Amino acid sequence: MKRRIILEMGMGNDLHGEDYTKAALRAVQDALHHSSLSLFRSLDIPAASMEIDLTLGATRPERIDLDKVAASLPFGTVRASAVAGGLDHPAEGPHDRVVVVTAAIAAWVDIPEHLIQSSG
């Protein structure tokens, strides 16, 4: 049975280039740096078996290269999507907008039934 084993959030920005993909990559790295997936070694489950739902929030989601961002995740099969969210903030210069992208990474894995205790 597939169970969600992790849900991490991150935030990334691009301060000068208005590069939504760069900000998204930084958001994913921020989320990943909050995680340690030791359960794979502990339970002898291959990390490559993870199914990952990656959701990115940006004011211009269409400007994110989803394939590039998905490829930055080290394990699993990634389903990436971008939705309206994030933040654009004007900076000092006329072409110097700060772009902020948020990321939510949910990882699912098939946990063997003998490892799941009955809750009833």
Backbone torsions as a table, in degrees:
resi	resn	phi	psi	omega
1	MET	NA	129.7	178.5
2	LYS	-72.1	132.7	177.4
3	ARG	-131.1	142.6	175.0
4	ARG	-75.9	122.3	-177.2
5	ILE	-105.1	-14.7	-178.6
6	ILE	-153.7	144.1	170.3
7	LEU	-141.6	113.3	-179.4
8	GLU	-124.4	146.8	177.6
9	MET	-120.1	150.5	177.9
10	GLY	-148.3	166.1	179.0
11	MET	-136.8	138.1	177.4
12	GLY	-139.9	159.0	-179.3
13	ASN	-142.0	162.4	167.9
14	ASP	-125.5	115.5	-170.9
15	LEU	-78.8	-25.0	-173.0
16	HIS	-134.5	-21.9	-170.9
17	GLY	-98.5	-3.1	-174.8
18	GLU	51.5	40.2	-178.4
19	ASP	-99.5	102.9	-176.7
20	TYR	-68.4	-33.2	177.9
21	THR	-67.1	-43.1	178.2
22	LYS	-60.7	-43.8	178.8
23	ALA	-64.1	-39.3	178.9
24	ALA	-65.7	-42.2	177.1
25	LEU	-60.3	-40.0	178.8
26	ARG	-68.7	-35.6	177.4
27	ALA	-64.7	-41.7	178.6
28	VAL	-65.1	-44.5	178.6
29	GLN	-62.9	-38.1	176.8
30	ASP	-60.3	-45.1	179.1
31	ALA	-64.4	-43.1	-178.2
32	LEU	-64.9	-31.4	-178.2
33	HIS	-73.3	-3.6	176.2
34	HIS	-98.4	4.2	-170.9
35	SER	-124.0	147.9	168.0
36	SER	-136.8	119.2	-173.8
37	LEU	-96.8	55.6	-177.9
38	SER	-68.1	-17.4	-178.1
39	LEU	-62.3	-25.9	179.7
40	PHE	-64.7	-45.0	176.9
41	ARG	-68.7	-40.9	-177.2
42	SER	-63.2	-38.3	-176.3
43	LEU	-103.9	2.8	-179.5
44	ASP	56.3	47.7	176.8
45	ILE	-111.0	129.8	-179.8
46	PRO	-66.6	129.5	179.8
47	ALA	-61.1	-29.3	179.9
48	ALA	-66.0	-15.0	-179.0
49	SER	-80.0	-5.6	179.4
50	MET	-64.1	143.7	167.8
51	GLU	-110.2	126.9	-172.4
52	ILE	-118.2	127.6	171.7
53	ASP	-102.9	114.4	179.8
54	LEU	-109.0	119.5	177.9
55	THR	-118.4	126.7	-179.5
56	LEU	-114.0	135.4	177.6
57	GLY	-110.1	125.4	-179.2
58	ALA	-150.0	152.3	177.9
59	THR	-67.8	-25.7	175.6
60	ARG	-127.7	73.2	-174.4
61	PRO	-60.1	-27.1	-179.3
62	GLU	-67.8	-14.0	-179.0
63	ARG	-91.6	4.8	177.5
64	ILE	-94.3	129.6	174.1
65	ASP	-80.7	93.3	-174.7
66	LEU	-61.4	-37.4	-179.9
67	ASP	-63.2	-42.3	-179.9
68	LYS	-65.0	-43.0	-179.4
69	VAL	-68.5	-43.1	178.6
70	ALA	-60.3	-37.8	-179.2
71	ALA	-67.0	-16.0	-179.4
72	SER	-79.2	-11.7	177.6
73	LEU	-80.8	131.5	-169.7
74	PRO	-76.6	-20.6	-175.9
75	PHE	-138.6	159.0	168.9
76	GLY	85.8	174.9	175.6
77	THR	-97.5	123.4	-172.1
78	VAL	-106.5	129.9	168.5
79	ARG	-109.4	112.5	-175.5
80	ALA	-109.7	140.1	174.7
81	SER	-142.3	155.8	177.5
82	ALA	-125.9	135.0	-177.3
83	VAL	-128.8	167.2	176.9
84	ALA	-64.8	131.9	-179.2
85	GLY	170.8	-152.7	177.6
86	GLY	65.0	-157.0	-175.3
87	LEU	-159.5	136.3	166.9
88	ASP	-112.7	135.6	-177.7
89	HIS	-132.3	128.2	178.6
90	PRO	-68.1	142.3	176.0
91	ALA	-110.3	-162.6	-174.3
92	GLU	-66.2	-43.8	-174.8
93	GLY	-85.3	160.2	-178.8
94	PRO	-67.9	-22.4	-179.5
95	HIS	-119.5	34.3	-170.9
96	ASP	-125.4	52.1	-179.0
97	ARG	-75.7	137.8	174.5
98	VAL	-89.1	128.1	-179.1
99	VAL	-109.4	127.1	178.4
100	VAL	-119.8	129.2	178.2
101	VAL	-122.5	139.5	175.1
102	THR	-107.4	153.6	179.7
103	ALA	-133.4	140.2	169.6
104	ALA	-124.0	125.6	-179.2
105	ILE	-117.8	115.2	176.2
106	ALA	-111.4	126.0	-180.0
107	ALA	-113.1	133.3	-178.9
108	TRP	-119.8	143.8	178.2
109	VAL	-146.4	151.8	177.1
110	ASP	-81.4	112.0	179.5
111	ILE	-93.3	125.3	178.6
112	PRO	-57.5	138.2	-175.8
113	GLU	-55.6	-34.9	-177.6
114	HIS	-67.8	-13.6	178.3
115	LEU	-93.8	-8.0	-178.6
116	ILE	-100.4	122.2	177.8
117	GLN	-86.1	146.1	177.2
118	SER	-66.3	135.9	178.5
119	SER	-92.0	-2.7	-175.3
120	GLY	-95.4	NA	NA
